[in-house]
Amino acid sequence: GARARLKPEAVAGLTGRPLDEGLPGQWIQPYWLWLTARDAGGSLAVQADEGRVALTIHMPN
């Protein structure tokens, strides 16, 4: 929707970066998603545009 956005903590988690500042609760779930995809041999892509957030996970066959 028009208000879709990602907080900086979520972006850090979704890209596998450690939490620098911000709320750990906003970081841990995105980080867990990134870590799960990576540990399974896959990848996670994030695209955030005005009013739209897309998460794409590619997993090996």
C-alpha positions as CSV (number, residue, x, y, z in Angstrom):
1,G,0.0,0.0,0.0
2,A,0.9,3.6,0.0
3,R,2.6,3.4,3.4
4,A,4.7,0.3,2.7
5,R,8.3,0.9,3.9
6,L,11.2,-0.7,5.6
7,K,12.9,0.6,8.8
8,P,16.7,0.9,8.7
9,E,16.9,-2.0,11.2
10,A,14.9,-4.2,8.9
11,V,17.1,-3.4,5.9
12,A,20.2,-4.2,7.9
13,G,18.7,-7.6,8.9
14,L,17.5,-8.4,5.3
15,T,21.0,-7.8,3.9
16,G,22.8,-9.8,6.6
17,R,24.4,-6.8,8.4
18,P,24.8,-6.8,12.1
19,L,22.6,-4.4,14.1
20,D,24.4,-1.1,14.7
21,E,21.7,1.1,16.1
22,G,18.0,0.9,16.5
23,L,15.5,-1.6,17.8
24,P,16.7,-5.2,17.9
25,G,13.0,-6.4,17.6
26,Q,12.9,-4.7,14.2
27,W,16.1,-6.4,13.1
28,I,16.0,-10.0,14.3
29,Q,13.2,-11.3,12.2
30,P,14.5,-9.9,8.9
31,Y,18.0,-11.1,9.9
32,W,16.6,-14.6,10.6
33,L,14.9,-14.7,7.2
34,W,18.2,-13.7,5.5
35,L,20.2,-16.3,7.6
36,T,17.7,-19.1,6.8
37,A,17.9,-18.4,3.1
38,R,21.7,-18.2,3.1
39,D,22.2,-21.3,5.3
40,A,20.0,-23.3,2.8
41,G,22.2,-22.2,-0.1
42,G,19.8,-19.6,-1.4
43,S,19.6,-15.8,-1.6
44,L,17.3,-13.1,-0.5
45,A,16.7,-9.9,-2.6
46,V,14.9,-6.8,-1.3
47,Q,13.4,-4.1,-3.4
48,A,11.8,-1.1,-1.7
49,D,10.1,1.5,-3.8
50,E,7.6,4.2,-2.9
51,G,4.6,2.3,-1.5
52,R,6.0,-1.1,-2.4
53,V,8.3,-3.6,-0.7
54,A,9.2,-6.9,-2.5
55,L,11.2,-9.8,-0.9
56,T,12.4,-12.5,-3.3
57,I,14.0,-15.7,-2.0
58,H,15.8,-18.0,-4.5
59,M,16.4,-21.5,-3.1
60,P,18.5,-24.3,-4.7
61,N,16.6,-27.2,-6.2
